[in-house]
Amino acid sequence: MPKSARKKLVARREYTKADVKEIRAHSKARTPIAKIARTMKRTEGSLRQKAFSLGIGLGHQR
């Protein structure tokens, strides 16, 4: 199998209470989603999904 055809395994991490608290703080401070993603080492999509499930806005979806 060629290298390009191999798929990288997804390492999923649960959101801790501290992570949720940090997301809420970033939402209130209106921090850009790209910056949040870099600091928390999570994807933008993951953060958007979590924010949606918490009922808070992140990035341009306010």
Biotite code that builds the C-alpha atoms (Angstrom):
import biotite.structure as struc

atoms = struc.array([
    struc.Atom([0.000, 0.000, 0.000], chain_id="A", res_id=1, res_name="MET", atom_name="CA", element="C"),
    struc.Atom([1.464, 3.414, -0.925], chain_id="A", res_id=2, res_name="PRO", atom_name="CA", element="C"),
    struc.Atom([2.197, 5.884, 1.847], chain_id="A", res_id=3, res_name="LYS", atom_name="CA", element="C"),
    struc.Atom([-0.421, 8.364, 0.630], chain_id="A", res_id=4, res_name="SER", atom_name="CA", element="C"),
    struc.Atom([-3.176, 5.732, 0.884], chain_id="A", res_id=5, res_name="ALA", atom_name="CA", element="C"),
    struc.Atom([-2.593, 5.068, 4.599], chain_id="A", res_id=6, res_name="ARG", atom_name="CA", element="C"),
    struc.Atom([-4.969, 6.741, 6.976], chain_id="A", res_id=7, res_name="LYS", atom_name="CA", element="C"),
    struc.Atom([-3.873, 8.428, 10.174], chain_id="A", res_id=8, res_name="LYS", atom_name="CA", element="C"),
    struc.Atom([-5.590, 7.121, 13.287], chain_id="A", res_id=9, res_name="LEU", atom_name="CA", element="C"),
    struc.Atom([-7.824, 9.628, 15.032], chain_id="A", res_id=10, res_name="VAL", atom_name="CA", element="C"),
    struc.Atom([-6.816, 10.201, 18.644], chain_id="A", res_id=11, res_name="ALA", atom_name="CA", element="C"),
    struc.Atom([-9.954, 11.472, 20.335], chain_id="A", res_id=12, res_name="ARG", atom_name="CA", element="C"),
    struc.Atom([-9.771, 13.230, 23.672], chain_id="A", res_id=13, res_name="ARG", atom_name="CA", element="C"),
    struc.Atom([-12.687, 13.899, 25.958], chain_id="A", res_id=14, res_name="GLU", atom_name="CA", element="C"),
    struc.Atom([-13.435, 17.477, 26.975], chain_id="A", res_id=15, res_name="TYR", atom_name="CA", element="C"),
    struc.Atom([-12.666, 18.040, 30.665], chain_id="A", res_id=16, res_name="THR", atom_name="CA", element="C"),
    struc.Atom([-14.460, 20.523, 32.899], chain_id="A", res_id=17, res_name="LYS", atom_name="CA", element="C"),
    struc.Atom([-11.403, 22.777, 32.595], chain_id="A", res_id=18, res_name="ALA", atom_name="CA", element="C"),
    struc.Atom([-11.644, 22.610, 28.776], chain_id="A", res_id=19, res_name="ASP", atom_name="CA", element="C"),
    struc.Atom([-15.309, 23.626, 28.892], chain_id="A", res_id=20, res_name="VAL", atom_name="CA", element="C"),
    struc.Atom([-14.481, 26.498, 31.251], chain_id="A", res_id=21, res_name="LYS", atom_name="CA", element="C"),
    struc.Atom([-11.757, 27.671, 28.843], chain_id="A", res_id=22, res_name="GLU", atom_name="CA", element="C"),
    struc.Atom([-14.140, 27.513, 25.860], chain_id="A", res_id=23, res_name="ILE", atom_name="CA", element="C"),
    struc.Atom([-16.694, 29.611, 27.739], chain_id="A", res_id=24, res_name="ARG", atom_name="CA", element="C"),
    struc.Atom([-14.002, 32.177, 28.623], chain_id="A", res_id=25, res_name="ALA", atom_name="CA", element="C"),
    struc.Atom([-12.839, 32.403, 24.998], chain_id="A", res_id=26, res_name="HIS", atom_name="CA", element="C"),
    struc.Atom([-16.433, 32.800, 23.842], chain_id="A", res_id=27, res_name="SER", atom_name="CA", element="C"),
    struc.Atom([-16.984, 35.672, 26.242], chain_id="A", res_id=28, res_name="LYS", atom_name="CA", element="C"),
    struc.Atom([-13.689, 37.294, 25.208], chain_id="A", res_id=29, res_name="ALA", atom_name="CA", element="C"),
    struc.Atom([-14.620, 36.822, 21.507], chain_id="A", res_id=30, res_name="ARG", atom_name="CA", element="C"),
    struc.Atom([-11.301, 35.118, 20.718], chain_id="A", res_id=31, res_name="THR", atom_name="CA", element="C"),
    struc.Atom([-10.960, 34.008, 17.064], chain_id="A", res_id=32, res_name="PRO", atom_name="CA", element="C"),
    struc.Atom([-11.614, 30.268, 16.597], chain_id="A", res_id=33, res_name="ILE", atom_name="CA", element="C"),
    struc.Atom([-8.224, 29.709, 14.907], chain_id="A", res_id=34, res_name="ALA", atom_name="CA", element="C"),
    struc.Atom([-6.390, 31.060, 17.948], chain_id="A", res_id=35, res_name="LYS", atom_name="CA", element="C"),
    struc.Atom([-8.475, 28.915, 20.327], chain_id="A", res_id=36, res_name="ILE", atom_name="CA", element="C"),
    struc.Atom([-7.739, 25.840, 18.204], chain_id="A", res_id=37, res_name="ALA", atom_name="CA", element="C"),
    struc.Atom([-3.990, 26.452, 18.376], chain_id="A", res_id=38, res_name="ARG", atom_name="CA", element="C"),
    struc.Atom([-3.918, 27.058, 22.139], chain_id="A", res_id=39, res_name="THR", atom_name="CA", element="C"),
    struc.Atom([-6.134, 24.072, 23.004], chain_id="A", res_id=40, res_name="MET", atom_name="CA", element="C"),
    struc.Atom([-4.542, 21.783, 20.354], chain_id="A", res_id=41, res_name="LYS", atom_name="CA", element="C"),
    struc.Atom([-7.933, 20.834, 18.933], chain_id="A", res_id=42, res_name="ARG", atom_name="CA", element="C"),
    struc.Atom([-9.495, 21.265, 15.517], chain_id="A", res_id=43, res_name="THR", atom_name="CA", element="C"),
    struc.Atom([-11.787, 24.167, 14.723], chain_id="A", res_id=44, res_name="GLU", atom_name="CA", element="C"),
    struc.Atom([-14.556, 21.719, 13.871], chain_id="A", res_id=45, res_name="GLY", atom_name="CA", element="C"),
    struc.Atom([-14.243, 19.971, 17.212], chain_id="A", res_id=46, res_name="SER", atom_name="CA", element="C"),
    struc.Atom([-14.434, 23.269, 19.080], chain_id="A", res_id=47, res_name="LEU", atom_name="CA", element="C"),
    struc.Atom([-17.439, 24.421, 17.045], chain_id="A", res_id=48, res_name="ARG", atom_name="CA", element="C"),
    struc.Atom([-19.271, 21.155, 17.732], chain_id="A", res_id=49, res_name="GLN", atom_name="CA", element="C"),
    struc.Atom([-18.585, 21.389, 21.474], chain_id="A", res_id=50, res_name="LYS", atom_name="CA", element="C"),
    struc.Atom([-19.651, 25.044, 21.597], chain_id="A", res_id=51, res_name="ALA", atom_name="CA", element="C"),
    struc.Atom([-22.843, 24.161, 19.724], chain_id="A", res_id=52, res_name="PHE", atom_name="CA", element="C"),
    struc.Atom([-23.633, 21.369, 22.197], chain_id="A", res_id=53, res_name="SER", atom_name="CA", element="C"),
    struc.Atom([-23.044, 23.805, 25.073], chain_id="A", res_id=54, res_name="LEU", atom_name="CA", element="C"),
    struc.Atom([-25.267, 26.409, 23.413], chain_id="A", res_id=55, res_name="GLY", atom_name="CA", element="C"),
    struc.Atom([-22.579, 29.086, 23.140], chain_id="A", res_id=56, res_name="ILE", atom_name="CA", element="C"),
    struc.Atom([-21.168, 30.881, 20.108], chain_id="A", res_id=57, res_name="GLY", atom_name="CA", element="C"),
    struc.Atom([-17.593, 30.798, 18.865], chain_id="A", res_id=58, res_name="LEU", atom_name="CA", element="C"),
    struc.Atom([-15.931, 32.611, 15.985], chain_id="A", res_id=59, res_name="GLY", atom_name="CA", element="C"),
    struc.Atom([-18.263, 34.193, 13.425], chain_id="A", res_id=60, res_name="HIS", atom_name="CA", element="C"),
    struc.Atom([-21.298, 32.137, 14.497], chain_id="A", res_id=61, res_name="GLN", atom_name="CA", element="C"),
    struc.Atom([-22.627, 34.450, 17.156], chain_id="A", res_id=62, res_name="ARG", atom_name="CA", element="C"),
])
